[in-house]
Amino acid sequence: MEMRLPGVLRPTHVAAGVPGKLTERLPFTIRRVDNEADLWKAVRVRHAAYARHVPDFARQLATPESSDYGDDAIVFLAESKLDGAPLGTARMQTNLHEPLHVEESVALPDWLRDQPLAEMSRLGVDNGRIGRMVKTALLKAGVMYCQRNDIAWALATGRAPIDRQYEQLTFVDVFPEAGFVPLRHVGNIPHRVMAFDIATIEARWTAAKHPLLDFFCHIHHPDIDVSGRAGVRPPHPSAKGTNVAWRASDRYELVA
């Protein structure tokens, strides 16, 4: 993962209500999906990104998943300010009411058990240059969501070579001796299970002189909004489904 952001924007002024932080505007917005139409936008990105890399599994992602409607889950959608085009998506699930998806395949170790956790999955972004910034901003949205909801650890799973992106973000292996393990919720494809300590991000990244420290911790991005409604409610059984078949596209890139 390239840790430098595209040099298209710079901090502009001190943010009102955020003492000591600069404000930086992005060429896109990130928000929580709260309606069926926007969920289908996220599904389009998700399906196209997976279809480029794991087409067999992507066939299961052509429509919204039941997890998109879960009480413990939210879906983020990144959209271009220029034309409203969907640029990226990710899903966050907490363990506040039910186990994480990764726990369908592995038993978490004692140091994570009984902790408030969140798992980021279904992360896909535009395959162009803007996708690098969208990916980073979606990851920041996940951290912000954890911070606002008192989540101790964020979990992510990465197949090779995507797992190295999480290493560079200072995720640690949950099962260092196991390496890659097949996971049911990603088509039994082997992934590394990795965890990120939310509370110590600023201290760890300051000590490491991490290149994304300012972006995550010192700059206010009003275009990243993790507030809003709890999520999308399932459509009524009598409602007609959205009959859409997404084609694989080189536009979107699978991240996790």
N, C-alpha and C positions, 0 to 999 in steps of 0.2 A: 504494500500500500504506500503510495507516495504521500508523504506527510506534509508537503508544502501545498498550500492552497493556491488555486489559480489567482494571479494578481489582478483581479478585475475590480475589487472594491477595497477601500481602506476605512478604518474607523473615522468617523466624522465629527462627533461632538459628545460631550458628557451626557449620559442618559438621565433624563428626568426620573427621579424616584429610584435610581440605582446608583448610590453614591460611589464615586471612585471608578466607575466603569464608563468606557466609551460605547457609543452606539454605532453599529455597523448594519447597513441595509444590504439585503441579499436580492438577487434578481429573481427570486422565487419565494414562495411561502410554504411553510409546513404547518399543518393543522391536523387535528383529530377528525377522522371520518365520523359523521353522525347521521348519514342518510344512505339509502340504497344506491342512488345514482353515483355518489362519490365512491362508495365501496366498489362499484364496478370499474371505476377509473383505476383504483388501486389493483384490482384483479387483473386488468389489462396489462399493467406494468409487470406484475408478479408472474403472470403466465408467460409473457414474452421473454422475460429474463431467464426463467427456468428452461424454456423451450430451446434456448441457444446452447445450453450446457447439459441438461438432463431431460431430453425430450420425452422419454417414457414416463418419468414421474410428473412432468409438466401437464400431461393429459388430465391428471387429477385436480389441476389448479385452474381449469378453464372457467370455473364458476366459484362464487364465494364458498368458503369452508365454514363448517359449523363453528369452528373456533373463532371466526371473525365476529360472531354474535355472542360470545361468552361474556359472562358478568365480569370476569377477571381479565378481559382482553380489550385492547384498543388498537386501531389501525391508523397509522400516520400516512398522509398523502402530501407529497411535494408537487407544487404546480407552478408553472412559469407565469411570471407577472405579465409577460409580453402577450401571450395568447391563451393562457389557461391550460396549456398542454400538461398532462401528467408527466413528471420527471423522475419520480421515485416513490417508494413505499416501504414500510416496515410494520411489523406487528409486535406489540408488547403484551406479554401475559404475566400476571403476578400469581403467586401461590396463596393469596389471602383467603380464597375459598375452596380451591382445589389444587391438586399437584400440577407442576409444570409439565409440558409435553415431553421434555427430555426425560422425565421420571417414568415414562412408559417403557423406557429401554434400560435405564440405569438407576441404581439406588445411590442417592447422593451421600457423600461422606459426612461424618459427625460435625465438622466445622461449618457445614452449610445447613444441616438439619435444624429445624425449628427457627430458622432465620427468615425474615421477610425477603423474598427473592422476586426477581423479574427475569423473564427470558425474552430476548429479541430474536425474531425469526422472520422469514419471508422478506428479506431485505434485497431489493432490486432497484437499480437506478438507470437513468439514461446512459447510453454507451459513449456519448460525446464528452468533450472536455468539461462541460458543466456537471457531468455525472460525478466527478471527483469531489466537487464542493457539495453536491446534494447528498452524497454518501456521508461525508463528514458531518453535515448539518443534521441528518437523520440520526446519526449516532449521538450527537449532542442532545437532540430531542429526547432520546432514550434516557440519557443521564439526567436531564432536567426532570423528566417524569419520575424517575426513581427518587431524586432529591425531594421533590414535592410530596411524595407519598411514603417517605421514610423507609425506602427499600434499601437494605444493607448491601446486597450483592446483585449485580446484573450478570446473567449467564448468556452465553452465545455458543453456537456450534459452528465449526468451520471445516469444510473438506479441503484437502490440499489442492492448490497452494493458498487458498483463502485464509487458512488458519494463521498464516504469517502476518496478515493484517492485524489480527487480534493480539498477537505477540507484540507488535510494535505499539499497540495501544496499552500495553502493560496488563493485558489479561494474563491469568495464570492457569495452568492445567488443573482441572479438577481431579483427573486420574492420570498423573504423570507417567505411571508405569504401563498404563493400558494403551496409550497412543490413540489410534483412531478406532472408534467403536461404531457398529451399525446402529442407526437410530430409526425407529419405526415411523416417526412423524416426518422424516425426510426420505421415505422410500427405502429404508434399510441401507442407505449409502453411508459408508464409514465417515465419521466426523470426529474431530477433537472437541471435547466438552471443556469450555473455558469460562473463567469467572473474573469479574472486575469489582474491586472494592470501591463502592461509591463514595464513602465518607472521606477517604484519604486521597482522592484524585488530585486535589491542588497541591498537597504536600509532596506526594510522590512525583508528580510531574515537574514541580519546581526543583526538587532535588536532582531529577534526571535531565533538566533543561529541555523538556519535551517540546517539540516544535508546535504542538497544538494547544499548549497551555493557555495562551491568550485567547484563542478562539473559544475554548470551552469554559474558561474560568474568569477571564478579565474583560470580555467584551459582551455587551448586551445586544442580542439579536431579536428585535421585536417581530421579525417575520417568522420566528419559530414560536408557535403557540401550542402549548401542551394542555391548556385548560379546555373547558367545554363539557359537553354532555358525556355520559358514561360510555357511549358507543352506539352501534347500530342495533336496532331491534329487529329480530327475525321477521320476514314478511309473513302475512297471514297465509295459512295453508291454501286458501282459496284464491290468493293473488296469482296472477300470471307471471311466470318467470321472465327474466330478460333473455331473450333468445339471441345470444351473441356467441360467435365462435371466433376467438382471437387467433391470428396467425403468428407463427414465430417471426420475430423481427430482429434485425441487427441493431435496432435502436436501443435496446435495453440490456443491461448487464446484471448477472446474478452476483450478489455479494455474500449472501448467507442463506 
